[in-house]
Amino acid sequence: MNATALLADTHDIVVDEVFPHAPEFIWKALTDGELIGRWLMEPTGFAPEVGRHFTYRTTAAGKWDGTIECEVLEVQPHERLVYSWKGGDAGNVGYGSLLDTVVTWVLQPVDGGTRVRLVHAGFVLPRNESTYRKLAEGWNNVVGKMVGVAVKAAADE
């Protein structure tokens, strides 16, 4: 084990909020590719099916082309969606460094609405520190935006 491995620490991003909407409205925004594109990034190849591989594209950095490789790991309709989130390049330092994480969405009915809990787990610090900070801020904004997209989509139906 080298000195860098001894100093590494893993961190998770957690966003936990309650919204006054039914789980099925929020689920649709989490599992409809066109709606995902409105609140996060447009996925290529996404479907809520275990084993499904899909990608997102974001800003490239250094040796990394900006592709985020994902695989759906778990689907429990209206309750839980889990997928891997991998990107970056081992040759990059800071933003665009090698990233191998998991995103978990949990929807739980509560009085008057739904508790939405997002956990983006597995950031290795210090290697992923800049990405961790950027995504921590981003996920806090995105969760509210996602719920807004869900409500608008339901109203448009």
Secondary structure as UniProt FT lines:
FT   HELIX           3..7
FT   STRAND          9..19
FT   HELIX           23..31
FT   HELIX           33..39
FT   TURN            50..51
FT   STRAND          53..57
FT   TURN            62..63
FT   STRAND          67..76
FT   TURN            77..79
FT   STRAND          80..87
FT   TURN            90..91
FT   TURN            95..96
FT   STRAND          99..110
FT   TURN            111..112
FT   STRAND          113..125
FT   TURN            126..128
FT   HELIX           129..156
//
